[in-house]
Amino acid sequence: MNPATNTGPLDDDTTDLHLAVGLVEDWLLHASDETLDELADFAYGPTRHGHDQLRWIIDLLGETAARLRPPPPPAAPTTADPEPSR
């Protein structure tokens, strides 16, 4: 497991999925050309369109990871300003 994503117990399945999709996207973005060639050949056969399809998949993974990103925690309550003296 990637230690950067091992942040302890996760809140729910959406968080797990967000981390998994983001990790696969990151891996594909940093994969070598040889690895991408092998993946494209495996997924689409040895055609010239395989790399275009891989770019589409990587973009889709990025969009999906962004949609699955957990919402930010609620803002801490602020103390109310006292009413001005009249």
TORFILUM-333098 format. One record per atom (N, C-alpha, C): atom name; z, x, y; residue in one letter. Coordinates in steps of 0.2 Angstrom, whole numbers. Each point is the difference from the previous one (the first is absolute). Example, Ala and Ser with C-alpha at 12.3 -4.5 7.8 and 13.67 -1.06 7.14 Angstrom:
2
{atom=N&up=39&east=66&north=-28&type=A} .
{atom=CA&up=0&east=-4&north=6&type=A} .
{atom=C&up=0&east=4&north=6&type=A} .
{atom=N&up=-4&east=-2&north=5&type=S} .
{atom=CA&up=1&east=4&north=6&type=S} .
{atom=C&up=3&east=-4&north=5&type=S} .
***
This chain:
86
{atom=N&up=0&east=4&north=-6&type=M} .
{atom=CA&up=0&east=-4&north=6&type=M} .
{atom=C&up=0&east=4&north=6&type=M} .
{atom=N&up=-4&east=-2&north=5&type=N} .
{atom=CA&up=0&east=4&north=6&type=N} .
{atom=C&up=7&east=-1&north=4&type=N} .
{atom=N&up=3&east=6&north=1&type=P} .
{atom=CA&up=7&east=0&north=3&type=P} .
{atom=C&up=0&east=-4&north=7&type=P} .
{atom=N&up=-6&east=1&north=4&type=A} .
{atom=CA&up=0&east=-4&north=6&type=A} .
{atom=C&up=0&east=-7&north=0&type=A} .
{atom=N&up=-2&east=-3&north=-6&type=T} .
{atom=CA&up=1&east=-7&north=-1&type=T} .
{atom=C&up=6&east=-2&north=-3&type=T} .
{atom=N&up=4&east=4&north=-3&type=N} .
{atom=CA&up=6&east=-1&north=-3&type=N} .
{atom=C&up=6&east=-1&north=4&type=N} .
{atom=N&up=0&east=-6&north=4&type=T} .
{atom=CA&up=5&east=-1&north=5&type=T} .
{atom=C&up=6&east=-4&north=-3&type=T} .
{atom=N&up=1&east=-1&north=-6&type=G} .
{atom=CA&up=5&east=-4&north=-3&type=G} .
{atom=C&up=-2&east=-7&north=-2&type=G} .
{atom=N&up=5&east=-4&north=-1&type=P} .
{atom=CA&up=-2&east=-7&north=-2&type=P} .
{atom=C&up=-4&east=-3&north=5&type=P} .
{atom=N&up=-5&east=-4&north=-2&type=L} .
{atom=CA&up=-5&east=-4&north=4&type=L} .
{atom=C&up=2&east=-7&north=1&type=L} .
{atom=N&up=-2&east=-3&north=5&type=D} .
{atom=CA&up=2&east=-7&north=2&type=D} .
{atom=C&up=-3&east=-5&north=-5&type=D} .
{atom=N&up=-7&east=1&north=-1&type=D} .
{atom=CA&up=-3&east=-5&north=-4&type=D} .
{atom=C&up=-7&east=3&north=-2&type=D} .
{atom=N&up=-3&east=-5&north=-4&type=D} .
{atom=CA&up=-7&east=2&north=-3&type=D} .
{atom=C&up=-5&east=2&north=6&type=D} .
{atom=N&up=0&east=-3&north=5&type=T} .
{atom=CA&up=-4&east=1&north=6&type=T} .
{atom=C&up=1&east=8&north=2&type=T} .
{atom=N&up=6&east=2&north=1&type=T} .
{atom=CA&up=1&east=7&north=2&type=T} .
{atom=C&up=-3&east=5&north=-6&type=T} .
{atom=N&up=2&east=-2&north=-6&type=D} .
{atom=CA&up=-3&east=4&north=-5&type=D} .
{atom=C&up=-8&east=1&north=0&type=D} .
{atom=N&up=-3&east=-6&north=1&type=L} .
{atom=CA&up=-7&east=0&north=0&type=L} .
{atom=C&up=-3&east=4&north=6&type=L} .
{atom=N&up=4&east=-1&north=6&type=H} .
{atom=CA&up=-2&east=3&north=6&type=H} .
{atom=C&up=0&east=8&north=-1&type=H} .
{atom=N&up=5&east=2&north=-3&type=L} .
{atom=CA&up=1&east=8&north=-2&type=L} .
{atom=C&up=-6&east=2&north=-5&type=L} .
{atom=N&up=-1&east=-4&north=-5&type=A} .
{atom=CA&up=-5&east=2&north=-5&type=A} .
{atom=C&up=-7&east=0&north=3&type=A} .
{atom=N&up=-2&east=-5&north=4&type=V} .
{atom=CA&up=-6&east=0&north=3&type=V} .
{atom=C&up=-1&east=5&north=5&type=V} .
{atom=N&up=5&east=1&north=4&type=G} .
{atom=CA&up=-1&east=6&north=5&type=G} .
{atom=C&up=0&east=7&north=-4&type=G} .
{atom=N&up=3&east=1&north=-5&type=L} .
{atom=CA&up=0&east=6&north=-4&type=L} .
{atom=C&up=-7&east=1&north=-3&type=L} .
{atom=N&up=-3&east=-5&north=-3&type=V} .
{atom=CA&up=-6&east=1&north=-2&type=V} .
{atom=C&up=-6&east=1&north=5&type=V} .
{atom=N&up=1&east=-3&north=6&type=E} .
{atom=CA&up=-4&east=1&north=5&type=E} .
{atom=C&up=0&east=7&north=3&type=E} .
{atom=N&up=6&east=2&north=1&type=D} .
{atom=CA&up=2&east=7&north=2&type=D} .
{atom=C&up=-3&east=5&north=-5&type=D} .
{atom=N&up=1&east=-1&north=-6&type=W} .
{atom=CA&up=-3&east=5&north=-5&type=W} .
{atom=C&up=-7&east=0&north=0&type=W} .
{atom=N&up=-4&east=-6&north=1&type=L} .
{atom=CA&up=-7&east=0&north=0&type=L} .
{atom=C&up=-2&east=4&north=6&type=L} .
{atom=N&up=3&east=-1&north=6&type=L} .
{atom=CA&up=-2&east=3&north=6&type=L} .
{atom=C&up=0&east=8&north=0&type=L} .
{atom=N&up=5&east=2&north=-5&type=H} .
{atom=CA&up=1&east=7&north=0&type=H} .
{atom=C&up=-3&east=3&north=-6&type=H} .
{atom=N&up=-3&east=-4&north=-4&type=A} .
{atom=CA&up=-3&east=3&north=-7&type=A} .
{atom=C&up=-6&east=4&north=2&type=A} .
{atom=N&up=-1&east=5&north=-5&type=S} .
{atom=CA&up=-6&east=5&north=1&type=S} .
{atom=C&up=-6&east=-4&north=-1&type=S} .
{atom=N&up=-6&east=3&north=2&type=D} .
{atom=CA&up=-6&east=-3&north=-1&type=D} .
{atom=C&up=-2&east=-1&north=-7&type=D} .
{atom=N&up=2&east=5&north=-4&type=E} .
{atom=CA&up=-1&east=0&north=-8&type=E} .
{atom=C&up=4&east=-6&north=-3&type=E} .
{atom=N&up=6&east=-2&north=2&type=T} .
{atom=CA&up=3&east=-5&north=-2&type=T} .
{atom=C&up=-3&east=-7&north=2&type=T} .
{atom=N&up=-2&east=0&north=6&type=L} .
{atom=CA&up=-3&east=-6&north=2&type=L} .
{atom=C&up=-7&east=-1&north=-3&type=L} .
{atom=N&up=-4&east=5&north=-2&type=D} .
{atom=CA&up=-6&east=0&north=-3&type=D} .
{atom=C&up=2&east=-3&north=-7&type=D} .
{atom=N&up=5&east=2&north=-4&type=E} .
{atom=CA&up=1&east=-2&north=-6&type=E} .
{atom=C&up=3&east=-7&north=0&type=E} .
{atom=N&up=3&east=-2&north=5&type=L} .
{atom=CA&up=3&east=-7&north=0&type=L} .
{atom=C&up=-6&east=-5&north=2&type=L} .
{atom=N&up=-5&east=2&north=4&type=A} .
{atom=CA&up=-6&east=-4&north=2&type=A} .
{atom=C&up=-4&east=-1&north=-6&type=A} .
{atom=N&up=-1&east=6&north=-4&type=D} .
{atom=CA&up=-4&east=-1&north=-6&type=D} .
{atom=C&up=3&east=-4&north=-5&type=D} .
{atom=N&up=7&east=0&north=-1&type=F} .
{atom=CA&up=3&east=-4&north=-5&type=F} .
{atom=C&up=0&east=-7&north=2&type=F} .
{atom=N&up=1&east=-2&north=6&type=A} .
{atom=CA&up=0&east=-7&north=3&type=A} .
{atom=C&up=-6&east=-3&north=0&type=A} .
{atom=N&up=-5&east=4&north=3&type=Y} .
{atom=CA&up=-7&east=-3&north=1&type=Y} .
{atom=C&up=-6&east=3&north=-3&type=Y} .
{atom=N&up=2&east=5&north=-4&type=G} .
{atom=CA&up=-6&east=3&north=-4&type=G} .
{atom=C&up=-3&east=6&north=5&type=G} .
{atom=N&up=-4&east=4&north=-3&type=P} .
{atom=CA&up=-3&east=5&north=5&type=P} .
{atom=C&up=-5&east=-2&north=4&type=P} .
{atom=N&up=2&east=-4&north=5&type=T} .
{atom=CA&up=-5&east=-3&north=5&type=T} .
{atom=C&up=1&east=3&north=7&type=T} .
{atom=N&up=-4&east=0&north=4&type=R} .
{atom=CA&up=1&east=2&north=7&type=R} .
{atom=C&up=5&east=-4&north=4&type=R} .
{atom=N&up=1&east=-6&north=-2&type=H} .
{atom=CA&up=4&east=-5&north=3&type=H} .
{atom=C&up=7&east=0&north=-1&type=H} .
{atom=N&up=2&east=4&north=-5&type=G} .
{atom=CA&up=7&east=1&north=-2&type=G} .
{atom=C&up=5&east=2&north=5&type=G} .
{atom=N&up=-3&east=5&north=4&type=H} .
{atom=CA&up=5&east=2&north=6&type=H} .
{atom=C&up=1&east=-5&north=5&type=H} .
{atom=N&up=-6&east=-4&north=1&type=D} .
{atom=CA&up=1&east=-5&north=5&type=D} .
{atom=C&up=5&east=-5&north=-2&type=D} .
{atom=N&up=0&east=-2&north=-6&type=Q} .
{atom=CA&up=5&east=-5&north=-3&type=Q} .
{atom=C&up=7&east=3&north=0&type=Q} .
{atom=N&up=1&east=7&north=-1&type=L} .
{atom=CA&up=6&east=3&north=0&type=L} .
{atom=C&up=3&east=-1&north=7&type=L} .
{atom=N&up=-4&east=1&north=5&type=R} .
{atom=CA&up=2&east=0&north=7&type=R} .
{atom=C&up=3&east=-7&north=2&type=R} .
{atom=N&up=-4&east=-5&north=-3&type=W} .
{atom=CA&up=2&east=-7&north=1&type=W} .
{atom=C&up=7&east=-1&north=-3&type=W} .
{atom=N&up=1&east=2&north=-6&type=I} .
{atom=CA&up=6&east=-1&north=-4&type=I} .
{atom=C&up=6&east=4&north=4&type=I} .
{atom=N&up=-1&east=6&north=3&type=I} .
{atom=CA&up=5&east=3&north=3&type=I} .
{atom=C&up=1&east=-4&north=7&type=I} .
{atom=N&up=-5&east=-2&north=3&type=D} .
{atom=CA&up=2&east=-4&north=6&type=D} .
{atom=C&up=3&east=-7&north=-2&type=D} .
{atom=N&up=-1&east=-3&north=-5&type=L} .
{atom=CA&up=3&east=-6&north=-2&type=L} .
{atom=C&up=7&east=2&north=-2&type=L} .
{atom=N&up=2&east=5&north=-3&type=L} .
{atom=CA&up=6&east=2&north=-2&type=L} .
{atom=C&up=4&east=1&north=7&type=L} .
{atom=N&up=-3&east=3&north=5&type=G} .
{atom=CA&up=4&east=1&north=6&type=G} .
{atom=C&up=2&east=-6&north=3&type=G} .
{atom=N&up=-5&east=-5&north=1&type=E} .
{atom=CA&up=1&east=-7&north=3&type=E} .
{atom=C&up=5&east=-3&north=-4&type=E} .
{atom=N&up=0&east=0&north=-7&type=T} .
{atom=CA&up=5&east=-3&north=-4&type=T} .
{atom=C&up=7&east=2&north=1&type=T} .
{atom=N&up=1&east=7&north=1&type=A} .
{atom=CA&up=6&east=3&north=1&type=A} .
{atom=C&up=3&east=-2&north=7&type=A} .
{atom=N&up=-5&east=0&north=5&type=A} .
{atom=CA&up=3&east=-3&north=6&type=A} .
{atom=C&up=2&east=-7&north=0&type=A} .
{atom=N&up=-3&east=-4&north=-4&type=R} .
{atom=CA&up=2&east=-7&north=0&type=R} .
{atom=C&up=7&east=-1&north=-4&type=R} .
{atom=N&up=1&east=5&north=-5&type=L} .
{atom=CA&up=6&east=-1&north=-4&type=L} .
{atom=C&up=6&east=4&north=3&type=L} .
{atom=N&up=-2&east=3&north=6&type=R} .
{atom=CA&up=6&east=4&north=3&type=R} .
{atom=C&up=6&east=-5&north=2&type=R} .
{atom=N&up=6&east=2&north=-2&type=P} .
{atom=CA&up=5&east=-5&north=1&type=P} .
{atom=C&up=1&east=0&north=8&type=P} .
{atom=N&up=3&east=-6&north=2&type=P} .
{atom=CA&up=1&east=-1&north=7&type=P} .
{atom=C&up=5&east=4&north=2&type=P} .
{atom=N&up=0&east=2&north=7&type=P} .
{atom=CA&up=5&east=4&north=2&type=P} .
{atom=C&up=7&east=-4&north=0&type=P} .
{atom=N&up=6&east=4&north=0&type=P} .
{atom=CA&up=6&east=-4&north=-1&type=P} .
{atom=C&up=1&east=-3&north=7&type=P} .
{atom=N&up=4&east=-5&north=0&type=P} .
{atom=CA&up=2&east=-4&north=6&type=P} .
{atom=C&up=3&east=4&north=5&type=P} .
{atom=N&up=-2&east=-1&north=6&type=A} .
{atom=CA&up=3&east=4&north=6&type=A} .
{atom=C&up=8&east=-1&north=0&type=A} .
{atom=N&up=3&east=5&north=2&type=A} .
{atom=CA&up=8&east=-1&north=0&type=A} .
{atom=C&up=1&east=-4&north=6&type=A} .
{atom=N&up=5&east=-5&north=0&type=P} .
{atom=CA&up=2&east=-4&north=5&type=P} .
{atom=C&up=2&east=4&north=6&type=P} .
{atom=N&up=-2&east=-2&north=6&type=T} .
{atom=CA&up=2&east=3&north=6&type=T} .
{atom=C&up=6&east=-4&north=3&type=T} .
{atom=N&up=4&east=4&north=4&type=T} .
{atom=CA&up=5&east=-4&north=3&type=T} .
{atom=C&up=-3&east=-4&north=6&type=T} .
{atom=N&up=2&east=-6&north=1&type=A} .
{atom=CA&up=-2&east=-3&north=6&type=A} .
{atom=C&up=2&east=3&north=7&type=A} .
{atom=N&up=-4&east=0&north=4&type=D} .
{atom=CA&up=2&east=3&north=7&type=D} .
{atom=C&up=5&east=-6&north=3&type=D} .
{atom=N&up=5&east=2&north=3&type=P} .
{atom=CA&up=4&east=-5&north=3&type=P} .
{atom=C&up=-3&east=-3&north=6&type=P} .
{atom=N&up=1&east=-6&north=1&type=E} .
{atom=CA&up=-3&east=-4&north=6&type=E} .
{atom=C&up=2&east=4&north=6&type=E} .
{atom=N&up=-5&east=0&north=5&type=P} .
{atom=CA&up=2&east=3&north=6&type=P} .
{atom=C&up=5&east=-4&north=4&type=P} .
{atom=N&up=4&east=4&north=4&type=S} .
{atom=CA&up=5&east=-4&north=4&type=S} .
{atom=C&up=-4&east=-3&north=6&type=S} .
{atom=N&up=3&east=-6&north=2&type=R} .
{atom=CA&up=-3&east=-3&north=6&type=R} .
{atom=C&up=4&east=1&north=6&type=R} .
***
